Amino acid sequence: MAWDTEGTRRRLQEAATAEFAEHGPDGTTMTRIAARAGVNKERLYAYFGDKRALWEAVLTAELDRLAAAVRLTGAGLDDLGEFAGATFDFHAAHPQLARLLQWEGLVGGEPAAAEPRGAHYREKVERFAEAQRAGVLDPSLDAGHVVFALIALAAWWQTVPQLAAMITGADVDDRQERARRRAFVVELARRMAAPRA
């Protein structure tokens, strides 16, 4: 019988994603990841190397999924709102990403895949700066700050759902409230960077 390499690798990565999101890189063990996946620990090391390499593979894969799902296709305000809305949708569907990013910040040190991630965000900042030069977005705002603020606006609802519930009085699982939050994110993103009249 042939070994299902891809299936095993996928199960290990899914287990590692869940464990890292729950316990962070320092609180997660390779033994617990392997057990959660139902795979021999030696196979985990063979596929991913040490825990640091596995952590980087997990975080990079989650960020790649985000980048593939959320694309900035234009520079208009509608595109900016939809970029924020798509970011909101992704984080709502994949709350483990926010937890992984928080753990990365708490642990400190060199971020996972720092160079390609930095290049990805610098490209977004340059797209916003181009839109500012074209008069589509408010040129008085720092383009990097706008990118960061849009991501925070879209992701923070899922990052601290308890705070969102306390402030809005709405249950985190309320579908109508989720739709209102998304509409708010889209509209505020459009207004936030609109050129001043």
C-alpha positions as CSV (number, residue, x, y, z in Angstrom):
1,M,0.0,0.0,0.0
2,A,1.4,3.4,-1.0
3,W,2.0,6.0,1.7
4,D,-0.3,9.1,1.4
5,T,2.4,11.7,1.7
6,E,0.3,14.7,0.8
7,G,-2.6,13.6,3.1
8,T,-0.2,13.0,6.0
9,R,1.5,16.3,5.4
10,R,-1.8,18.1,5.3
11,R,-3.0,16.5,8.5
12,L,0.2,17.4,10.3
13,Q,0.0,21.0,9.1
14,E,-3.7,21.3,10.1
15,A,-2.9,19.9,13.6
16,A,0.1,22.2,13.9
17,T,-2.1,25.2,12.9
18,A,-4.6,24.4,15.6
19,E,-2.0,23.7,18.2
20,F,0.0,26.9,17.5
21,A,-3.2,29.0,17.4
22,E,-4.2,27.6,20.8
23,H,-0.9,27.5,22.6
24,G,1.6,29.6,20.6
25,P,5.0,28.4,19.4
26,D,6.5,28.1,22.9
27,G,3.5,26.3,24.4
28,T,3.1,23.7,21.6
29,T,5.0,20.5,21.5
30,M,5.9,18.3,18.5
31,T,4.5,15.3,20.4
32,R,1.1,17.0,20.8
33,I,0.9,18.0,17.2
34,A,1.8,14.5,16.0
35,A,-0.8,13.0,18.4
36,R,-3.5,15.4,17.2
37,A,-2.8,14.5,13.6
38,G,-2.6,10.8,14.5
39,V,0.8,10.5,12.8
40,N,4.1,9.3,14.1
41,K,6.3,12.2,15.5
42,E,9.3,11.1,13.4
43,R,7.2,11.7,10.3
44,L,6.5,15.3,11.5
45,Y,10.2,16.0,11.8
46,A,10.9,14.4,8.5
47,Y,8.4,16.6,6.7
48,F,8.9,19.9,8.5
49,G,12.2,19.8,10.4
50,D,12.2,21.4,13.8
51,K,9.4,23.3,15.6
52,R,10.7,26.7,14.4
53,A,10.6,25.5,10.8
54,L,7.1,24.1,11.3
55,W,5.9,27.3,12.9
56,E,7.2,29.3,9.9
57,A,5.5,26.9,7.5
58,V,2.2,27.2,9.3
59,L,2.2,31.0,9.5
60,T,3.4,31.4,6.0
61,A,0.7,29.0,4.7
62,E,-2.0,30.9,6.5
63,L,-0.7,34.2,5.2
64,D,-0.5,32.8,1.7
65,R,-4.2,31.7,1.9
66,L,-5.1,35.3,3.0
67,A,-3.1,36.8,0.1
68,A,-4.8,34.5,-2.4
69,A,-8.2,35.2,-1.0
70,V,-7.9,39.0,-0.6
71,R,-6.6,40.9,-3.6
72,L,-6.6,44.6,-4.1
73,T,-7.7,44.8,-7.8
74,G,-7.8,48.5,-8.3
75,A,-7.2,51.8,-6.6
76,G,-10.7,53.3,-6.4
77,L,-12.6,53.8,-3.2
78,D,-15.0,51.0,-4.0
79,D,-12.0,48.7,-4.4
80,L,-10.6,49.9,-1.1
81,G,-13.8,49.2,0.7
82,E,-14.1,45.7,-0.9
83,F,-10.5,45.0,0.0
84,A,-11.4,45.8,3.7
85,G,-14.6,43.7,3.4
86,A,-12.7,40.7,1.9
87,T,-10.1,41.0,4.7
88,F,-13.0,41.0,7.2
89,D,-14.5,37.9,5.6
90,F,-11.3,36.0,5.6
91,H,-10.6,36.7,9.2
92,A,-14.2,35.8,10.2
93,A,-13.8,32.5,8.4
94,H,-10.2,31.8,9.7
95,P,-9.9,33.2,13.2
96,Q,-6.8,31.2,13.8
97,L,-4.8,33.6,11.7
98,A,-5.3,36.5,14.1
99,R,-4.2,34.2,17.0
100,L,-1.1,33.1,15.1
101,L,-0.2,36.7,14.4
102,Q,-0.7,37.6,18.0
103,W,1.5,34.8,19.2
104,E,4.2,35.9,16.7
105,G,4.1,39.4,18.2
106,L,4.1,38.1,21.8
107,V,7.1,35.8,21.2
108,G,9.1,38.5,19.4
109,G,12.2,38.0,17.4
110,E,12.4,37.7,13.6
111,P,9.0,37.4,12.0
112,A,8.3,34.3,10.0
113,A,9.2,34.7,6.3
114,A,10.0,38.4,7.0
115,E,11.4,39.3,3.6
116,P,8.6,38.0,1.4
117,R,5.9,39.3,3.8
118,G,7.6,42.7,3.9
119,A,7.8,42.8,0.1
120,H,4.1,41.9,-0.1
121,Y,3.1,44.7,2.2
122,R,5.5,47.2,0.6
123,E,3.8,46.5,-2.8
124,K,0.4,47.3,-1.2
125,V,1.7,50.5,0.3
126,E,3.1,51.5,-3.1
127,R,-0.3,50.8,-4.8
128,F,-1.9,53.1,-2.2
129,A,0.7,55.8,-2.7
130,E,0.1,55.6,-6.5
131,A,-3.6,56.1,-5.8
132,Q,-2.8,59.1,-3.7
133,R,-0.6,60.6,-6.4
134,A,-3.5,60.1,-8.9
135,G,-5.9,62.0,-6.5
136,V,-8.0,58.9,-5.8
137,L,-7.0,58.6,-2.1
138,D,-6.3,61.4,0.4
139,P,-2.6,62.3,-0.1
140,S,-2.3,63.8,3.4
141,L,-2.4,60.3,5.0
142,D,0.7,58.1,5.2
143,A,0.1,55.2,2.8
144,G,1.7,52.7,5.1
145,H,-0.5,53.8,8.0
146,V,-3.6,53.5,5.8
147,V,-2.7,49.9,4.8
148,F,-2.1,49.0,8.5
149,A,-5.3,50.8,9.6
150,L,-7.4,49.0,7.0
151,I,-6.1,45.6,8.0
152,A,-6.7,46.4,11.7
153,L,-10.2,47.7,11.0
154,A,-11.1,44.5,9.2
155,A,-9.4,41.9,11.4
156,W,-9.8,43.3,14.9
157,W,-13.5,42.3,15.2
158,Q,-12.4,38.6,15.1
159,T,-9.2,39.2,17.1
160,V,-11.0,40.4,20.2
161,P,-14.6,39.2,19.8
162,Q,-15.2,39.7,23.5
163,L,-14.5,43.4,23.2
164,A,-16.7,43.7,20.1
165,A,-19.5,42.1,22.0
166,M,-19.1,44.3,25.1
167,I,-19.0,47.5,23.0
168,T,-21.8,46.6,20.6
169,G,-23.9,44.5,22.9
170,A,-24.3,41.9,20.1
171,D,-23.4,38.2,20.3
172,V,-20.3,37.2,18.4
173,D,-22.4,34.5,16.5
174,D,-25.2,36.9,15.4
175,R,-25.2,36.7,11.6
176,Q,-27.1,40.0,11.2
177,E,-24.5,41.8,13.4
178,R,-21.7,40.2,11.4
179,A,-23.3,41.6,8.2
180,R,-23.6,45.1,9.9
181,R,-20.0,45.0,11.0
182,R,-18.8,44.0,7.5
183,A,-20.9,46.9,5.9
184,F,-19.4,49.3,8.5
185,V,-15.8,48.1,7.7
186,V,-16.4,48.6,3.9
187,E,-18.0,52.1,4.4
188,L,-15.4,53.3,6.9
189,A,-12.6,52.1,4.6
190,R,-14.1,54.1,1.7
191,R,-14.5,57.2,3.9
192,M,-11.2,57.0,5.7
193,A,-9.0,57.5,2.6
194,A,-11.3,59.6,0.5
195,P,-9.8,62.8,-0.8
196,R,-10.9,65.8,1.3
197,A,-13.5,68.0,-0.3
